[in-house]
C-alpha cells in the first residue's frame, strides 16, 4: 500500500531508480519544470550523471480559482488552451488573453531569475527527460512537450514520481512520448495528496539546486 513520498527529494531518488537503464546515455539531458519539478529532477540528474536544465511552464488558471488550469504556456512562445474547458466555463477571449499575458510576464521573470545569462540547453538530437513532481491533468506537461519538440530531440521521456494513469496514457497517445511514472495510485485525486511534505518550492531553492547540479557535473568531469 503506497502511503506517499516524504518530500520531492525522496520522490526524485525513487524515480531515478526507474530510469537507471538510461545512465549510459551521454546525449541525454534532464529538464525540470519549475518550481516543484526541480528538487525531483535534481535527484534524477545526480543519480544518472546527467546535466540539469529548466523549462519554464506556467499554468493558465481560472480567475479566482487559479489551481484549476484551462491551459499552459512555456518558454519559446508555445501554448496549450483546452477549448473544451474554456467553452464549458464560458470564458471570453478577453478573459483568456488577460490570463495568458499575466502568466507570460511571470514566465519571463522566472527565466531571468533562474537562468541569468546562461543560454538554454541545445536539445537537438538528444534524449530529453522532462521531469515534474506529478501529473494530474497534464496541461503543463503537454505544453512543455510542445516546446521541446520544436528543438528536434531524438526522444522525449516524461518522468514523474506520481500520476493519474489516464493522463499518462493520454500523453503517450497524443504526444508520442515514453512516460515513466514511479507510482500510479487509484483513485488519484491530486498530486499533493501523495506527498507528506508538499510545501511550495522557493525561487531560492530552484537557483541553489541548479547551481549545485552544474558544480557536481563539472567536478565529475574533472575527476574523469
Beta strands, then each sheet from edge to edge (+ up, - down):
strand 1: 28-32
strand 2: 51-54
strand 3: 57-62
strand 4: 65-74
strand 5: 78-81
strand 6: 127-132
strand 7: 155-162
strand 8: 178-183
sheet 1: 2+ 1+ 6+ 7+ 8+
sheet 2: 3+ 4- 5+
end
